[in-house]
């Protein structure tokens, strides 16, 4: 049997942050229902919370 190859890790988490003056800040908007700590997912036509289902549609 052939050994399975490990999948390459994609740096998706790095795209959520911006570095300014040595400090990393979250570049995404927080959910207004869940509060700080729960970021909204950025889709093509909307922003959505994976925890409570809150959705803001882009114009």
C-alpha positions as CSV (number, residue, x, y, z in Angstrom):
1,X,0.0,0.0,0.0
2,X,1.2,3.5,-0.8
3,X,1.6,5.9,2.1
4,X,-0.8,8.8,2.2
5,X,0.6,12.3,1.7
6,X,0.0,15.0,4.2
7,X,-2.0,18.0,2.8
8,X,-0.2,21.3,2.6
9,X,-1.3,23.8,5.2
10,X,-2.9,26.9,3.7
11,X,-2.3,30.3,5.5
12,X,-5.9,31.3,5.7
13,X,-5.7,32.5,9.3
14,X,-3.0,35.0,8.3
15,X,-5.4,36.8,5.9
16,X,-7.7,37.7,8.8
17,X,-5.2,39.9,10.5
18,X,-3.3,43.2,9.7
19,X,0.0,44.1,11.3
20,X,0.5,47.7,12.3
21,X,3.5,48.9,14.3
22,X,4.3,45.4,15.6
23,X,0.7,44.7,16.8
24,X,-1.7,42.3,15.0
25,X,-5.3,43.5,14.8
26,X,-8.3,41.6,13.5
27,X,-9.3,42.9,10.0
28,X,-12.8,41.5,10.2
29,X,-16.0,42.8,11.8
30,X,-17.3,41.3,15.0
31,X,-20.8,39.9,15.4
32,X,-23.1,42.4,17.0
33,X,-25.1,39.6,18.7
34,X,-22.3,37.4,20.0
35,X,-20.0,40.3,20.8
36,X,-16.2,40.6,20.6
37,X,-14.4,37.4,19.9
38,X,-16.7,36.1,17.2
39,X,-15.8,37.4,13.8
40,X,-18.1,37.5,10.8
41,X,-17.2,35.3,7.8
42,X,-16.7,37.3,4.6
43,X,-18.6,35.7,1.7
44,X,-19.0,37.1,-1.8
45,X,-22.4,38.7,-1.2
46,X,-22.7,38.8,2.6
47,X,-21.1,38.7,6.1
48,X,-22.2,35.9,8.3
49,X,-21.8,34.6,11.8
50,X,-21.1,30.9,12.1
51,X,-22.2,30.8,15.7
52,X,-25.7,32.5,15.8
53,X,-26.5,32.8,12.1
54,X,-26.5,36.6,12.0
55,X,-26.2,37.9,8.3
56,X,-25.5,41.3,6.8
57,X,-25.9,41.5,3.0
58,X,-23.4,43.5,1.0
59,X,-24.7,46.2,-1.4
